[in-house]
Structures are given as structure tokens and as C-alpha cells.
């Protein structure tokens, strides 16, 4: 896996953070996560099927599986703004990008050979630069 990969523990922690944040952001945007039976953070937002992704500051990219990319019209990325975070509160900005934009930017995951076959990554800084800001908030996780 190398330096770019995750350990089992960091992978589990990241998965929990992503699911907790997906539910939090869905509520913040007045929608609900769909029961997808596969555990992905999908929802209907403004009439479009989207996937919710999240990353702490310092996380270089977010990943979406190829199967999910075929079923959604947009990606909603909640990215931490370290310079705006205070004490125990983390500040996040919510960005939306189209699936077409994501597909133009994506690269195979480098976390494992299996992930490289199924998951495509997009750079968080590029999402910050080119994504549409649709919200922001602070929370304690």
C-alpha cells in the first residue's frame, strides 16, 4: 500500500467519518440519505441523485466507486477548512460538482490493486477551486 494507502484502522475511521458526515450534510441540506443496500451516501438533492463525500483538511482526494458514478448526476463534497476551524469545532464548505466534471478529473485509487479497479479519485483542491459552493457549517467532528 505504501505511504498513500490506508491502514485497516484509518480505513475504518475514515469510513465511519464519511457515513456520519454524509448523514449530517444530508440533514443540513434538508434531504435524506437513500437506503441503497450498499452503504453509499446517496440522496436526491434538487431533483438529482447525488453521492455525499467528505474529507478532513490534509486529505488529498475523495473517492467514488465506478458503479456509483454510473448512478448519480452529481457529487457533493464536504471539505474541511482548517484555517476557519476553531478549538474543537471543524469548519466545512460544501461543494457540488457534476458527474461529468468528476469523470474528467478522476484517477484510479492508489490504496490497493482492488481499489484501483473499482474506485476513482478526484483532487480536493481542484474541487475547492472549480466546484460550486452550496453551503458551509461548523461541527465537532
C-alpha positions, 0 to 999 in steps of 0.5 A: 500500500505504501505511504498513500494507502490506508491502514485497516484502522484509518480505513475504518475511521475514515469510513465511519467519518464519511457515513456520519458526515454524509448523514449530517450534510444530508440533514443540513441540506434538508434531504435524506440519505437513500437506503441503497443496500450498499452503504453509499451516501446517496440522496436526491438533492434538487431533483438529482441523485447525488453521492455525499463525500467528505474529507478532513483538511490534509486529505488529498482526494475523495473517492467514488466507486465506478458503479456509483458514478454510473448512478448519480448526476452529481457529487457533493463534497464536504471539505474541511477548512482548517484555517476557519476551524476553531478549538474543537469545532471543524469548519466545512464548505460544501461543494457540488460538482457534476458527474461529468466534471468528476469523470474528467478529473478522476484517477484510479485509487492508489490504496490497493490493486482492488481499489484501483479497479473499482474506485476513482479519485478526484483532487480536493483542491481542484474541487475547492477551486472549480466546484460550486459552493452550496453551503458551509457549517461548523461541527465537532467532528 
